[in-house]
């Protein structure tokens, strides 16, 4: 284990794979539980009537939680209003969160085209998150501080050093197959955060990489998991365990934490999906009884794709003229399924029962 000094750039950050034991009995037993939970979630998603229907909502929820870890906080209302109403003067936090969602989408498209996690992919992700031309850190002096302003970690410094460490991480991620993929996932996440390759956006980029890795390893076909919520609820422990790997080479507790994140989050998402599917069936029944001529499967899908919608969404789905789709939405409001809200010059319609489930 290389000697560590928190005030000096950690250019001696060890290359991967780790020399320490990362497959203790505790870790292997926990890996089995996490794998089973993730497998159940993957099965539950595959069995949905329309597995892709809730992806936008789930990705926004993950984006919101991931951004909260970086103290970028907004309300669900502001977030969905910004997305649907395309508000020009929307708050900074909502825009940052939607940038995370679009970065995740870019990542998914990239690995579909080229199934590898690379340095160039990470750069694309952070550029989308930050909406600038960010690349590898070149300015020295980067240090991570605690709440009191004290240095707790100084990541590697120098573009060549950082790129060399990223090249090692890339090789480990895409070629090393001697350990279970979930254990490997935890190691990849630590190493990326320890390299800290960008001036800003490392945490969010690292958490997107988790979702892309699960997809690449065919552990989760649809990235419908709120990993960041677990980190928020256990934030102090998360940073403490990352530091213990750095300072003492103690991998076991950190890997157990990451495996628990997978297990707990998988178990939490399944009942939420079940609740949404039941709600969809319930609302379908109400429409068929109260407004049978109004029922349309595509219309039902639209009001469940995101909790907020507007006439433009229905027009783009070719459900009718502006006047026709406006009548559809007003009728759904009259029977209590939607609630309208004026945002600027636009009228938005909220699936308030879906919103309540997401809260």
Buried (B, 14 or more C-beta within 10 A) or exposed (E): EEEBEBEEBBBEBBBBBBEBEBBBEEBBEBBEBBBEBBEBBBEBBEEBEEBEBBBBBBBBBBBBBBBBBBEBEBEBBBBBBBBBBEBEEBBEBBBBBBBBBBBBBBBBEBBEEEEBBBBBBBBBBBBBBBEEEBBBBEEEEBBBEEEEEEEBBBBBBBEEBBBBBBEBBBEBBEEEEEBBBBBBBBBBBBBBBBBBBBBBBBBBBBBBBBBBBBBBEEBBEBBBBBBBBBBEEBEEEBBEBBBBBBBEBBBBBBBBBBBBBBBBBBBBBBEBBEBBBEBBEEBBEBBEEBBEEBBBEEBBBBBBBBBBBBBEBBBEBEBBEEEEBBBBBEBBBEBEBBBEBEBEEBBBBBBEBBBEBBE
